[in-house]
Amino acid sequence: MDKNKPDLTVLHDWDSPSVYGRRALFDKMIQSFCVLIVSVLPILSRIRIFREPYEAYRAEKRRYLDTLLKLDTLTGVTPIFGIRDVVISEYPELANYPHLRVHHHIGKPPDPNRGRTWEPPLNQPPYTWHYDTDYVNGKNVLLQSIDTYPIWHVDHPHYLQNYIDFLYSVIIKGEKIYD
């Protein structure tokens, strides 16, 4: 046994093959609807019934950032956090994150191909910008340069299982990510 790793056994208990209970699914549906509505009509965030689910979703993304940092630390991955200035202005403590790059989009949404920069600079050509979505959709994108990195967005907490699959494939199975 590796003396740097604890002797740890975890029991993962699974009690029912059913999906979530109906009440939990209904609550999740209502929360998702409220988040969708606030994203279209931000003024509704002043109303508690819309604000609370919206703030819960924002908090989920913030916790996901911490989860990624912990997961990367556990697996030996060096994380680089490309965080936009609008995010840092809302969460100033993020300015202290390791390997932080301030991230900018050049151009206006909804143009998905608008430019991107990082300070300090990174070599991230456009084909890497949607690496996570490509991976989730089964597209095997091989990176062209060792100083180019696969991008996994904090904006997609629903990709957590896919990120873990990616880590397992690369770290344990030796999947090739560079051409």
VMD Tcl script that draws the C-alpha trace (Angstrom):
set ca {
  {0.00 0.00 0.00}
  {1.17 3.53 -0.82}
  {1.88 5.21 2.52}
  {0.94 8.61 1.04}
  {-2.62 7.39 0.51}
  {-4.92 6.52 3.40}
  {-6.35 3.07 3.86}
  {-9.89 4.11 3.03}
  {-12.94 2.04 2.26}
  {-16.25 3.70 1.35}
  {-19.65 2.02 1.29}
  {-21.77 3.43 -1.55}
  {-25.36 2.57 -0.61}
  {-28.02 2.38 -3.35}
  {-31.50 1.77 -2.02}
  {-33.78 2.03 -5.03}
  {-33.47 1.66 -8.81}
  {-36.25 4.24 -9.28}
  {-35.63 7.79 -10.43}
  {-35.93 10.64 -7.97}
  {-39.20 10.81 -6.09}
  {-41.98 12.69 -7.82}
  {-41.81 15.54 -5.30}
  {-38.06 16.02 -5.90}
  {-38.59 15.98 -9.68}
  {-41.41 18.51 -9.42}
  {-39.27 20.80 -7.23}
  {-36.34 20.51 -9.67}
  {-38.64 21.30 -12.60}
  {-40.04 24.42 -10.87}
  {-36.54 25.58 -9.89}
  {-35.25 25.08 -13.44}
  {-38.23 26.98 -14.83}
  {-37.58 29.90 -12.45}
  {-33.89 30.03 -13.43}
  {-34.86 30.00 -17.11}
  {-37.36 32.81 -16.63}
  {-34.88 35.00 -14.68}
  {-32.23 34.44 -17.37}
  {-34.70 35.85 -19.92}
  {-36.24 38.52 -17.67}
  {-33.63 39.50 -15.04}
  {-36.00 41.98 -13.39}
  {-37.93 39.01 -11.99}
  {-34.94 38.23 -9.76}
  {-36.39 40.83 -7.39}
  {-39.28 38.47 -6.64}
  {-38.40 35.83 -4.02}
  {-40.02 32.89 -5.84}
  {-37.68 33.53 -8.80}
  {-34.66 34.91 -6.92}
  {-34.16 31.94 -4.55}
  {-33.85 29.23 -7.24}
  {-31.70 31.55 -9.36}
  {-29.34 32.27 -6.45}
  {-29.25 28.53 -5.61}
  {-28.14 27.81 -9.19}
  {-25.45 30.49 -9.01}
  {-24.25 29.02 -5.69}
  {-24.12 25.57 -7.32}
  {-21.73 26.89 -9.98}
  {-19.56 28.50 -7.28}
  {-19.41 25.20 -5.31}
  {-18.63 23.37 -8.55}
  {-15.49 25.49 -8.97}
  {-14.33 24.35 -5.52}
  {-15.26 20.74 -6.37}
  {-13.13 20.88 -9.53}
  {-10.18 22.26 -7.55}
  {-10.49 19.44 -4.98}
  {-10.91 16.78 -7.67}
  {-7.90 18.08 -9.60}
  {-5.84 18.12 -6.39}
  {-6.85 14.53 -5.62}
  {-5.90 13.34 -9.11}
  {-2.71 15.37 -9.52}
  {-4.10 17.59 -12.28}
  {-2.74 21.14 -12.44}
  {-5.84 23.33 -12.72}
  {-5.82 26.61 -14.59}
  {-8.84 28.76 -13.85}
  {-9.82 31.12 -16.67}
  {-12.21 33.41 -14.85}
  {-13.88 36.39 -16.50}
  {-13.64 39.76 -14.84}
  {-17.42 39.85 -14.36}
  {-17.14 36.70 -12.23}
  {-14.23 38.06 -10.19}
  {-16.20 41.25 -9.53}
  {-18.96 39.14 -7.93}
  {-16.59 36.72 -6.19}
  {-13.41 38.72 -5.41}
  {-11.95 35.84 -3.37}
  {-11.42 33.98 -6.65}
  {-8.57 36.36 -7.44}
  {-6.52 34.24 -5.00}
  {-7.07 30.95 -6.81}
  {-3.97 29.09 -7.97}
  {-3.03 29.34 -11.65}
  {-5.64 32.06 -12.26}
  {-5.98 33.60 -15.71}
  {-8.31 36.53 -16.24}
  {-10.42 35.54 -19.22}
  {-11.99 37.90 -21.79}
  {-14.45 37.37 -24.62}
  {-13.97 39.72 -27.56}
  {-17.19 40.40 -29.44}
  {-20.84 40.08 -28.52}
  {-22.97 37.07 -27.69}
  {-24.56 35.05 -29.14}
  {-21.57 34.70 -31.50}
  {-19.98 31.43 -30.28}
  {-16.80 32.16 -32.23}
  {-16.08 35.55 -30.70}
  {-12.45 35.89 -29.65}
  {-11.02 34.78 -26.32}
  {-7.94 35.90 -24.42}
  {-6.34 34.98 -21.12}
  {-4.01 37.05 -18.93}
  {-1.32 35.82 -18.57}
  {-1.67 34.47 -22.11}
  {-2.56 30.89 -23.00}
  {-2.33 29.12 -26.35}
  {-5.97 28.08 -26.74}
  {-7.03 28.02 -30.41}
  {-10.75 28.03 -31.24}
  {-11.00 24.24 -31.65}
  {-10.28 23.89 -27.90}
  {-12.97 26.32 -26.72}
  {-15.71 23.69 -26.58}
  {-13.56 20.70 -25.69}
  {-15.89 19.63 -22.87}
  {-19.04 19.75 -25.02}
  {-17.27 17.91 -27.84}
  {-16.13 15.23 -25.35}
  {-19.64 14.88 -23.92}
  {-21.00 14.50 -27.46}
  {-18.53 11.71 -28.23}
  {-16.20 13.75 -30.44}
  {-12.55 12.85 -29.80}
  {-10.65 16.13 -30.16}
  {-6.88 15.66 -30.16}
  {-4.95 18.73 -29.07}
  {-2.29 19.89 -31.51}
  {0.25 21.24 -29.03}
  {1.48 20.24 -25.57}
  {0.97 23.84 -24.40}
  {-2.73 23.70 -25.35}
  {-5.12 22.39 -22.70}
  {-8.47 20.65 -22.70}
  {-11.11 23.12 -21.49}
  {-13.81 22.06 -19.00}
  {-16.19 24.91 -18.17}
  {-17.28 25.73 -14.63}
  {-20.49 26.90 -16.31}
  {-21.46 23.25 -16.90}
  {-21.80 21.58 -13.48}
  {-23.97 18.96 -15.20}
  {-20.74 17.76 -16.91}
  {-19.19 16.60 -13.62}
  {-19.66 12.90 -14.39}
  {-18.21 13.46 -17.86}
  {-15.19 15.24 -16.37}
  {-14.62 12.32 -14.01}
  {-14.92 9.93 -16.99}
  {-12.39 12.09 -18.85}
  {-9.96 12.02 -15.91}
  {-10.36 8.26 -15.55}
  {-9.80 7.71 -19.28}
  {-6.67 9.88 -19.38}
  {-5.09 9.10 -15.99}
  {-6.04 5.44 -15.50}
  {-6.59 4.12 -19.03}
  {-3.97 6.30 -20.75}
  {-6.28 7.81 -23.34}
  {-4.39 10.04 -25.74}
  {-5.46 13.70 -25.81}
  {-2.55 15.09 -27.87}
  {-1.95 14.46 -31.55}
}
mol new
graphics top color blue
foreach p $ca { graphics top sphere $p radius 0.5 }
foreach p [lrange $ca 0 end-1] q [lrange $ca 1 end] { graphics top cylinder $p $q radius 0.2 }
display resetview
